[in-house]
Amino acid sequence: MNNNTDLKLAVLIDADNVPYSNIKGMMEEIARYGTPTFKRIYGDWTKPTLSGWKTVLLENAINPVQQYSYTSGKNSSDSALIIDAMDILYTGHADGFCIVSSDSDFTRLAMRLREAGKVVLGIGEQKTPAAFIAACNKFIYIEILPKETKEEKIVVKKVTKKLPEEKKDAFQIPLSLKKLVVKSTNDLTDEDGWVFLSTLGNHIIKKQPSFDPRNYGFKKLVDIIRSIPEIEIEERQSGKNNIAHLYVRVK
């Protein structure tokens, strides 16, 4: 999925299936992929379990949509979110959608939006069913996003100090990740064996929508590449301003 901050995104949040403590990190992450044109959150706001959300909606300019639970055990807010998504789709005022939920009920919606040529970004917890993850262009786990609590910031700082970026070795990378990167590199390399790093990143995400270097403790894809001995990196200068481009290949 290409990062394009010019994309107009409809951000639709399922309040029942994501924690409010990550809202700031979520909105910052979404901004990397586009500009939120619609920001709506769905739930039964008469429930005390959603009281935590009410404190963060105003400061993040998110419009709450009230949806009563008509039947016990049924989540009617899911239907309201889906109806709104289709309404927005047909108005043509959004280039893409961000569905914030860990619920597999939105799998068909994500597939339908992609069939219409729209970019679909998913955000949810690691417990999110694989079907919903695969239905999105890219899926981001909430657990890797920063929280507002001071306790979380302290934990992140300690982890960073314990495992600094420059000291990561190949043995710390899961074998499945190494295989994914090496196989994807071989899929795309030209006659000389080289592939543009950005192209490689997009290809990996197509294979595994939940892929994110931060899931493995790295800031960027290039940091993962540098930790895999089987892959080498070459920097090439191009253009009048000698802009640096990174290429990789399997040794």
VONU-898003 format. One line per 2 residues: number of its first residue (from 1); their letters; for each residue z, x, y of C-alpha. Coordinates in Angstrom, 1 decimal. Layout:
REM VONU-898003
NUM = A = Z X Y; ...
***
This chain:
REM VONU-898003
1 = MN = 0.0 0.0 0.0; -1.1 1.5 3.3
3 = NN = 1.4 1.5 6.1; -0.2 -0.3 9.0
5 = TD = 2.2 -1.2 11.8; -0.5 -3.5 13.3
7 = LK = -0.1 -6.0 10.5; 1.4 -9.3 11.4
9 = LA = 4.0 -10.1 8.8; 5.7 -13.3 7.8
11 = VL = 9.2 -12.4 6.7; 10.7 -15.1 4.4
13 = ID = 14.3 -14.5 3.1; 16.0 -16.3 0.3
15 = AD = 19.6 -16.2 1.5; 21.0 -17.1 -2.0
17 = NV = 19.5 -14.1 -3.7; 20.0 -11.1 -1.4
19 = PY = 23.1 -9.6 0.3; 23.4 -9.8 4.1
21 = SN = 25.0 -6.4 4.4; 21.5 -4.8 4.1
23 = IK = 19.8 -6.8 6.8; 19.5 -4.0 9.3
25 = GM = 18.1 -1.6 6.7; 15.7 -4.4 5.6
27 = ME = 14.3 -5.1 9.0; 13.8 -1.3 9.7
29 = EI = 12.0 -1.0 6.4; 9.8 -3.9 7.1
31 = AR = 8.9 -2.5 10.5; 7.3 0.5 8.7
33 = YG = 4.7 -1.8 7.3; 4.0 -4.2 10.1
35 = TP = 5.3 -6.4 12.9; 7.4 -9.4 11.8
37 = TF = 5.7 -12.4 13.5; 7.7 -15.0 11.5
39 = KR = 11.3 -14.4 10.5; 12.9 -17.2 8.6
41 = IY = 15.8 -17.4 6.2; 16.3 -20.3 3.8
43 = GD = 19.6 -21.7 2.4; 22.1 -24.5 2.5
45 = WT = 24.1 -23.4 5.5; 26.9 -25.8 4.7
47 = KP = 27.9 -23.6 1.8; 30.8 -21.1 2.5
49 = TL = 29.0 -18.5 0.4; 26.4 -18.0 3.1
51 = SG = 28.9 -17.6 5.9; 28.3 -13.9 6.0
53 = WK = 24.6 -14.4 6.9; 25.5 -16.4 10.0
55 = TV = 27.0 -13.4 11.8; 23.8 -11.3 11.5
57 = LL = 21.0 -13.8 12.1; 21.3 -13.9 15.9
59 = EN = 21.2 -10.2 16.5; 18.2 -9.9 14.2
61 = AI = 16.4 -12.9 15.7; 16.0 -14.6 12.3
63 = NP = 15.4 -18.4 12.3; 17.7 -20.1 9.7
65 = VQ = 16.1 -23.0 7.9; 18.5 -25.6 6.6
67 = QY = 17.8 -26.9 3.1; 20.3 -29.1 1.4
69 = SY = 20.9 -28.8 -2.4; 19.8 -32.3 -3.4
71 = TS = 20.7 -31.7 -7.1; 23.4 -29.6 -8.6
73 = GK = 22.1 -26.5 -10.3; 18.7 -26.7 -8.5
75 = NS = 17.8 -24.3 -5.6; 15.8 -26.4 -3.2
77 = SD = 15.6 -23.6 -0.7; 13.0 -21.9 -3.0
79 = SA = 10.7 -24.9 -2.6; 11.1 -24.9 1.2
81 = LI = 10.2 -21.2 1.4; 7.1 -21.6 -0.8
83 = ID = 5.9 -24.6 1.3; 6.4 -22.6 4.5
85 = AM = 4.6 -19.6 3.1; 1.5 -21.8 2.2
87 = DI = 1.6 -23.4 5.7; 1.6 -20.0 7.3
89 = LY = -1.2 -18.8 5.0; -3.5 -21.7 6.0
91 = TG = -2.8 -21.2 9.7; -4.2 -17.7 9.5
93 = HA = -1.5 -16.3 11.8; -0.2 -13.6 9.3
95 = DG = -1.9 -10.6 7.7; 0.8 -10.3 5.1
97 = FC = 4.0 -11.6 3.8; 7.4 -10.1 3.0
99 = IV = 9.4 -12.1 0.5; 13.0 -11.0 0.4
101 = SS = 14.5 -12.2 -2.9; 15.6 -11.2 -6.4
103 = DS = 14.3 -14.4 -7.9; 11.4 -14.6 -10.3
105 = DF = 10.6 -18.1 -9.0; 8.4 -16.5 -6.3
107 = TR = 6.2 -14.6 -8.7; 3.4 -17.3 -8.6
109 = LA = 3.7 -17.4 -4.8; 3.2 -13.7 -4.5
111 = MR = 0.1 -13.8 -6.8; -1.4 -16.7 -4.8
113 = LR = -0.9 -14.9 -1.5; -2.6 -11.8 -2.9
115 = EA = -5.5 -13.9 -4.2; -6.0 -15.1 -0.6
117 = GK = -6.3 -11.4 0.5; -2.9 -11.1 2.0
119 = VV = -0.6 -8.1 1.6; 2.7 -8.9 -0.1
121 = LG = 5.7 -6.8 0.3; 8.8 -7.6 -1.9
123 = IG = 12.4 -6.7 -1.2; 15.2 -7.4 -3.7
125 = EQ = 17.9 -6.0 -5.9; 17.2 -3.8 -9.0
127 = KT = 18.0 -6.8 -11.2; 14.7 -8.5 -9.9
129 = PA = 12.5 -9.5 -12.9; 9.6 -7.2 -13.6
131 = AF = 7.1 -10.1 -13.2; 7.9 -10.6 -9.5
133 = IA = 7.9 -6.9 -8.8; 4.4 -6.5 -10.4
135 = AC = 3.1 -9.5 -8.4; 3.7 -7.6 -5.1
137 = NK = 1.6 -4.9 -3.5; 4.8 -3.0 -3.0
139 = FI = 8.4 -3.7 -4.0; 11.5 -2.1 -2.4
141 = YI = 14.9 -2.1 -3.9; 17.7 -3.2 -1.5
143 = EI = 20.0 -0.6 -3.1; 18.1 2.3 -1.4
145 = LP = 18.4 0.8 2.0; 21.3 1.7 4.4
147 = KE = 24.1 -0.8 4.8; 26.1 -1.5 7.9
149 = TK = 29.5 -0.6 6.4; 31.2 2.7 7.2
151 = EE = 32.0 3.2 3.6; 28.3 3.3 2.6
153 = KI = 27.5 5.8 5.3; 30.3 8.1 4.0
155 = VV = 28.9 7.9 0.4; 25.4 8.7 1.5
157 = KK = 26.6 11.7 3.5; 28.5 13.1 0.5
159 = VT = 25.5 12.7 -1.8; 23.3 14.4 0.7
161 = KK = 25.7 17.3 0.9; 26.0 17.6 -2.9
163 = LP = 22.3 17.5 -3.5; 20.4 18.9 -0.5
165 = EE = 16.7 18.3 -0.6; 15.7 21.9 -0.8
167 = KK = 17.8 22.6 -3.9; 16.3 19.8 -6.1
169 = DA = 14.8 21.2 -9.3; 12.3 19.8 -11.7
171 = FQ = 14.9 19.2 -14.4; 16.5 16.6 -12.0
173 = IP = 13.4 14.5 -12.1; 13.2 11.8 -14.8
175 = LS = 10.5 12.6 -17.4; 8.9 9.2 -16.8
177 = LK = 8.5 10.0 -13.1; 6.9 13.4 -13.8
179 = KL = 4.5 11.8 -16.2; 3.6 9.1 -13.7
181 = VV = 2.8 11.7 -10.9; 0.9 14.0 -13.2
183 = KS = -1.1 11.2 -14.8; -1.9 9.6 -11.4
185 = TN = -3.1 13.0 -10.1; -5.4 13.5 -13.0
187 = DL = -6.7 9.9 -12.4; -8.0 10.8 -8.9
189 = TD = -8.8 14.4 -8.8; -12.3 15.5 -7.7
191 = ED = -14.5 18.1 -9.4; -12.2 20.9 -8.1
193 = GW = -9.1 19.0 -9.3; -7.7 18.2 -5.9
195 = VF = -6.6 14.9 -4.5; -5.4 13.9 -1.0
197 = LS = -1.7 13.3 -1.1; -1.8 10.0 0.7
199 = TL = -4.4 8.7 -1.8; -2.2 9.7 -4.6
201 = GN = 0.8 7.9 -3.1; -1.3 4.7 -2.8
203 = HI = -2.5 5.0 -6.4; 1.1 5.4 -7.7
205 = IK = 2.2 2.3 -5.9; -0.7 0.3 -7.4
207 = KQ = 0.6 1.4 -10.8; 4.2 0.9 -10.1
209 = PS = 4.9 -1.4 -7.0; 8.6 -0.5 -7.0
211 = FD = 7.9 3.2 -6.6; 9.7 4.8 -3.7
213 = PR = 10.7 8.5 -3.4; 14.2 7.4 -2.2
215 = NY = 14.8 5.7 -5.6; 15.0 9.3 -7.0
217 = GF = 16.9 10.8 -4.1; 13.9 12.2 -2.2
219 = KK = 12.8 11.4 1.3; 9.0 11.7 0.8
221 = LV = 6.4 11.9 -2.0; 5.7 15.5 -1.0
223 = DI = 9.3 16.5 -1.8; 8.8 15.1 -5.4
225 = IR = 5.6 17.0 -5.7; 7.2 20.3 -4.7
227 = SI = 9.8 19.8 -7.4; 7.2 19.5 -10.2
229 = PE = 6.1 22.9 -11.4; 3.0 21.5 -13.1
231 = IE = 1.6 20.5 -9.7; 0.5 22.7 -6.8
233 = IE = 0.0 21.8 -3.1; -2.6 23.1 -0.7
235 = ER = -2.6 22.5 3.1; -6.0 22.1 4.8
237 = QS = -6.8 22.1 8.5; -9.5 19.7 9.8
239 = GK = -10.8 18.3 13.1; -10.7 19.8 16.6
241 = NN = -7.0 19.8 16.7; -6.6 21.4 13.3
243 = IA = -4.7 18.5 11.8; -3.0 19.5 8.5
245 = HL = -3.8 17.5 5.4; -2.0 18.0 2.1
247 = YV = -3.9 18.1 -1.2; -2.4 18.4 -4.7
249 = RV = -3.7 19.1 -8.2; -2.4 19.7 -11.7
251 = K = -2.2 23.5 -12.5
***
